[in-house]
């Protein structure tokens, strides 16, 4: 399996990064996409990707849009010259927490969407409680990519699929409380449009037994996401693993032999 989204540069991994990667290896995680949330973390993710042979993204998360530099596109272009950088993002809109003013989020997201189109690169998208506004921005460009950590409704899912995006599913699907809507919509996500991701260290799957004492998520727990999706789809976990891995390699134009652990 491939973890299609992990915040491996998080300070939560500072003390035991090597052990986290070892556990991922033991859990048959063959690659990871390291997420960049601002210019600094994008550069750090790239450095880590080079060190371990992973992939990374370069972008500014909507939470950090207020601090985006004036020369954002130029800095992201420079990062994107590295082969390890396979997507622009994490970019998008988050009207749930509003850590950055909404007009600023929209401007910074639009800039990154146009940059991805210019560079012919996929986008790694974040959207929470902002479907209508992100839809308007997407209508101005034509990009491919993934809607990461999908938590929207059926109408939003249909739009993102019709637009041509992959759908990223995290441990949210393992949460019988917050994730009930997603659990009901899993059947509408075709296997050939599905990516699985941990978003670690966040979104620890509630189905894990025993639960880690740290309460921290990590790539080795990706199997719990695949297992829950398989149960909801009435298929085998191996089918979900195989399809999501193929989708990842196809979307990011990576060789099938690209197992980096």
C-alpha positions as CSV (number, residue, x, y, z in Angstrom):
1,X,0.0,0.0,0.0
2,X,0.9,3.6,-0.4
3,X,0.1,6.3,2.1
4,X,-1.3,9.1,-0.1
5,X,-0.9,11.8,2.5
6,X,1.1,12.1,5.6
7,X,2.5,15.0,7.6
8,X,5.8,13.3,8.3
9,X,7.6,16.6,9.1
10,X,5.3,17.2,12.1
11,X,7.1,17.7,15.4
12,X,5.1,14.7,16.7
13,X,7.5,12.5,14.7
14,X,10.7,14.3,15.8
15,X,11.7,11.7,18.5
16,X,11.1,8.5,16.7
17,X,11.0,9.1,12.9
18,X,13.2,6.1,12.1
19,X,11.0,3.8,14.1
20,X,7.9,5.2,12.4
21,X,9.4,4.4,9.0
22,X,10.4,0.9,10.2
23,X,6.9,0.2,11.4
24,X,5.6,1.4,8.0
25,X,8.0,-1.0,6.3
26,X,6.7,-3.9,8.5
27,X,3.1,-2.9,7.6
28,X,4.0,-3.2,3.8
29,X,3.7,0.6,3.2
30,X,5.8,0.9,0.0
31,X,5.7,4.7,-0.4
32,X,4.4,7.9,1.1
33,X,3.3,11.3,-0.1
34,X,4.8,13.9,2.3
35,X,2.5,16.9,2.6
36,X,3.7,20.5,2.4
37,X,1.5,23.0,4.2
38,X,3.5,26.2,3.7
39,X,6.8,27.0,1.9
40,X,8.9,26.0,4.9
41,X,7.2,22.6,5.5
42,X,7.1,22.0,1.7
43,X,10.9,22.4,1.6
44,X,11.3,20.2,4.7
45,X,9.0,17.5,3.1
46,X,11.1,17.6,0.0
47,X,14.3,17.2,1.9
48,X,12.8,14.2,3.8
49,X,11.5,12.8,0.5
50,X,15.0,12.9,-1.0
51,X,16.5,11.3,2.1
52,X,14.1,8.4,2.2
53,X,13.0,8.1,-1.4
54,X,9.4,9.2,-0.9
55,X,7.3,11.8,-2.8
56,X,6.2,15.2,-1.6
57,X,4.0,18.1,-2.3
58,X,4.7,21.9,-2.4
59,X,2.0,24.3,-1.5
60,X,0.2,26.4,1.1
61,X,-2.7,25.0,3.2
62,X,-5.7,27.3,3.6
63,X,-4.9,27.6,7.3
64,X,-1.6,29.2,6.4
65,X,-2.8,31.3,3.4
66,X,-2.6,34.5,5.5
67,X,1.2,34.0,5.7
68,X,1.8,33.1,2.1
69,X,4.7,35.1,0.6
70,X,4.2,37.6,-2.3
71,X,6.4,35.4,-4.5
72,X,4.6,32.2,-3.6
73,X,4.4,30.9,-7.2
74,X,8.1,31.5,-7.8
75,X,9.1,29.6,-4.6
76,X,6.8,26.7,-5.4
77,X,8.1,26.6,-9.0
78,X,11.6,26.2,-7.6
79,X,10.6,23.4,-5.3
80,X,8.6,21.7,-8.1
81,X,11.8,21.4,-10.2
82,X,12.7,18.4,-8.0
83,X,11.4,15.1,-9.2
84,X,10.3,14.2,-5.7
85,X,7.6,16.9,-5.8
86,X,4.7,15.3,-7.6
87,X,1.8,17.8,-6.7
88,X,1.0,21.4,-5.9
89,X,-0.6,21.6,-2.5
90,X,-1.9,21.1,0.1
91,X,-4.0,23.9,-1.2
92,X,-7.7,24.7,-1.0
93,X,-10.4,26.2,1.2
94,X,-11.3,25.6,4.9
95,X,-14.4,27.6,6.0
96,X,-14.8,25.3,9.0
97,X,-12.0,26.8,11.1
98,X,-11.3,30.0,9.1
99,X,-7.7,30.3,10.4
100,X,-7.1,32.6,7.4
101,X,-9.6,35.2,6.0
102,X,-11.8,33.6,3.4
103,X,-10.9,36.0,0.6
104,X,-7.2,35.4,1.3
105,X,-7.8,31.6,1.2
106,X,-9.5,32.0,-2.2
107,X,-6.7,34.1,-3.7
108,X,-3.9,31.8,-2.5
109,X,-5.8,28.7,-3.6
110,X,-6.6,30.2,-7.0
111,X,-2.9,31.1,-7.5
112,X,-1.9,27.5,-6.8
113,X,-4.5,26.1,-9.1
114,X,-3.3,28.2,-11.9
115,X,0.3,27.3,-11.1
116,X,-0.6,23.6,-11.2
117,X,-2.3,24.1,-14.6
118,X,0.7,26.0,-15.9
119,X,3.2,23.3,-14.7
120,X,0.8,20.5,-15.8
121,X,1.1,19.0,-12.3
122,X,-1.6,17.4,-10.1
123,X,-3.1,19.3,-7.2
124,X,-3.5,18.0,-3.6
125,X,-6.7,19.7,-2.5
126,X,-8.2,20.4,0.9
127,X,-11.9,21.4,1.2
128,X,-14.0,21.7,4.3
129,X,-17.4,23.4,4.4
130,X,-16.4,25.3,1.3
131,X,-17.6,23.2,-1.6
132,X,-19.4,25.9,-3.5
133,X,-16.5,28.3,-3.4
134,X,-13.9,25.7,-4.3
135,X,-16.1,24.6,-7.2
136,X,-16.1,28.2,-8.5
137,X,-12.3,28.3,-8.4
138,X,-12.0,24.9,-10.1
139,X,-14.3,26.1,-12.9
140,X,-11.6,28.6,-13.9
141,X,-8.9,25.9,-14.5
142,X,-8.6,22.3,-15.6
143,X,-6.3,20.3,-13.4
144,X,-6.1,16.8,-12.2
145,X,-5.4,15.6,-8.7
146,X,-6.9,14.4,-5.5
147,X,-9.5,15.9,-3.1
148,X,-7.7,14.9,0.1
149,X,-9.5,13.7,3.2
150,X,-13.0,13.9,1.7
151,X,-15.7,14.7,4.2
152,X,-18.3,16.3,2.0
153,X,-21.8,15.3,1.0
154,X,-23.1,13.3,-2.0
155,X,-23.5,16.4,-4.2
156,X,-19.9,17.5,-3.6
157,X,-18.6,13.9,-4.2
158,X,-20.5,13.8,-7.5
159,X,-19.0,17.1,-8.6
160,X,-15.4,16.2,-7.7
161,X,-15.7,12.8,-9.5
162,X,-17.3,14.4,-12.6
163,X,-14.5,17.0,-12.6
164,X,-12.0,14.2,-12.7
165,X,-10.4,14.2,-9.3
166,X,-9.3,11.2,-7.2
167,X,-10.9,11.0,-3.8
168,X,-8.7,10.6,-0.7
169,X,-10.1,8.7,2.2
170,X,-8.6,8.8,5.7
171,X,-9.3,7.4,9.1
172,X,-12.4,9.6,9.1
173,X,-14.1,6.6,7.6
174,X,-13.3,4.6,10.7
175,X,-15.2,7.1,12.9
176,X,-18.8,5.9,13.5
177,X,-19.7,9.4,14.9
178,X,-18.2,12.1,12.6
179,X,-17.7,9.8,9.7
180,X,-21.1,8.4,9.2
181,X,-21.9,10.4,6.1
182,X,-18.6,9.3,4.5
183,X,-19.3,5.7,5.4
184,X,-22.6,5.9,3.5
185,X,-20.9,7.5,0.5
186,X,-18.0,5.0,0.2
187,X,-20.1,2.9,-2.2
188,X,-20.2,5.8,-4.6
189,X,-16.4,6.2,-4.9
190,X,-15.3,3.9,-7.8
191,X,-12.3,1.8,-7.0
192,X,-10.4,3.4,-9.9
193,X,-10.8,6.9,-8.3
194,X,-9.8,6.0,-4.7
195,X,-6.7,6.9,-2.7
196,X,-6.1,5.9,0.9
197,X,-4.2,8.1,3.3
198,X,-3.5,8.5,7.0
199,X,-3.1,12.2,7.3
200,X,-0.8,11.2,10.2
201,X,-0.2,12.3,12.9
202,X,-3.9,13.3,12.7
203,X,-7.1,11.2,12.4
204,X,-6.1,8.1,14.3
205,X,-8.6,5.3,13.1
206,X,-11.1,4.7,15.9
207,X,-11.3,1.0,14.8
208,X,-7.7,0.3,15.9
209,X,-7.4,-2.3,18.6
210,X,-5.4,-1.9,20.8
211,X,-5.3,1.9,20.5
212,X,-1.8,3.4,20.6
213,X,-1.0,5.0,24.0
214,X,0.3,8.1,22.2
215,X,-3.1,8.6,20.4
216,X,-0.9,9.6,17.4
217,X,-1.6,8.3,14.0
218,X,1.2,7.0,11.7
219,X,1.6,5.4,8.3
220,X,1.6,1.9,9.7
221,X,-2.1,2.3,10.5
222,X,-3.1,2.7,6.9
223,X,-4.3,-0.9,6.9
224,X,-7.2,0.2,9.2
225,X,-8.4,2.6,6.6
226,X,-8.2,0.0,3.8
227,X,-9.9,-2.6,6.0
228,X,-12.8,-0.3,6.8
229,X,-13.3,0.7,3.2
230,X,-13.2,-2.9,2.1
231,X,-15.9,-3.8,4.7
232,X,-18.1,-1.0,3.5
233,X,-17.7,-1.9,-0.1
234,X,-18.1,-5.6,0.5
235,X,-14.7,-6.5,-1.0
236,X,-11.3,-7.7,0.1
237,X,-8.7,-5.4,1.7
238,X,-6.2,-6.6,-0.9
239,X,-8.5,-5.2,-3.6
240,X,-8.5,-1.8,-2.0
241,X,-4.8,-1.9,-1.5
242,X,-4.1,-2.9,-5.1
243,X,-6.5,-0.3,-6.6
244,X,-5.4,2.6,-4.5
245,X,-1.7,1.8,-5.2
246,X,-2.3,1.7,-8.9
247,X,-4.3,4.9,-8.8
248,X,-1.5,6.7,-6.9
249,X,1.2,5.6,-9.3
250,X,-1.0,6.6,-12.3
251,X,-2.0,10.0,-10.9
252,X,1.5,11.0,-10.0
253,X,3.1,9.3,-13.1
254,X,5.4,7.1,-11.0
255,X,6.9,3.8,-12.1
256,X,5.2,0.6,-10.8
257,X,8.5,-0.5,-9.3
258,X,8.7,2.6,-7.2
259,X,8.7,0.9,-3.8
260,X,10.9,3.1,-1.6
261,X,10.9,1.4,1.8
